Amino acid sequence: MTIELTESQRQAIREHPASPIVLRDPATEARYVLIPAQMYGRMRALFTDDAFAVEEAYALMDQVAMNEGWNDPALDAYERVDPRKKQ
């Protein structure tokens, strides 16, 4: 469902483009938050009942680590001086 913004909502978005806009229903006093669709798309999983399986993120976490240099042979020196490992 899509509804049109009011002029006051458009003005609030222009004045605070990086902030969520809080809307109040004067009849019920309920409050709602207006955010850009792109931001909602990134947060959408937080609003579902689907169980999050961290295992699904392992491959991505590994890729990020590799991109940040965790596979750099120079870091092997830290493995040799790890105080938790028995020498």
N, C-alpha and C positions, 0 to 999 in steps of 0.2 A: 504494500500500500504506500502510495506517495501522496503527500499533501504539499501545498504551496507555502513558502515562507511568508510571514507577514512583513511589512515594512520595518517594524521595530526589531524583528529578528534579524533581518538583513543588515540593519544598522549595527546591531550588537556584534555580528560576525565581522563586519568591516572594522569596527573599533577594537576588537579583540580576536584577530585572526588565528592566533595560536592557542586560544583557550576554549575549553568547553563552555557552552552557554547554558545556564540553568533556567528552565522554564517553570512557571508556577501556574497551576490551574486554579483560578480564583474560586471556582465553585466547590472544589474538593480539597484545596490546599495541597494537593499532590504535586510533587516536584519531578521534573524530567530533565534529562541532560541532552543537549543538542551537540553532536560532534560530527566532523566530516566523515563521509562514508569510507574513505581510505583508512582513517584511524579505527573506525568500527571494524573494518575488515581484519585489521591486525589483532584486535581484541576479542573478536567474535567467539573464539574457542572458550574464553572465560565464561561465557554466558550459556553454554550448552551443558547437558547432563552427561555427555560422552566422557568416558573414563580416559584420562591421559596416561599413555604408556610411555614412560621415559625412554624405554628401549628404542622407540621409533626415532629418537633424536640422536642416538649414539653416532651414526654415520656422519651426520652434520657436525656434531661436536668434534669428531676426529678430523674432519676436513678443516674446520676453523683452527684447530690446534696446529695442523700441518702448515696452513697458510701463515700462521703467526711465528713459525720457525721452531716449533717443538721437536721437529725431526732433525734439527741442526746438530751435526756431530760434535760441535764445540760444547754443547750442553751435556755431553756424556761425562764431563768432568764433575758435574754435580752429583751424578750417580755414584761416583767413586768416593765422594766426601759426605755422603748421607749419614748422619749420626745414628739413624735408626737401623742401619744395616750393620751386621757383625762383620768385622774385617777378617 
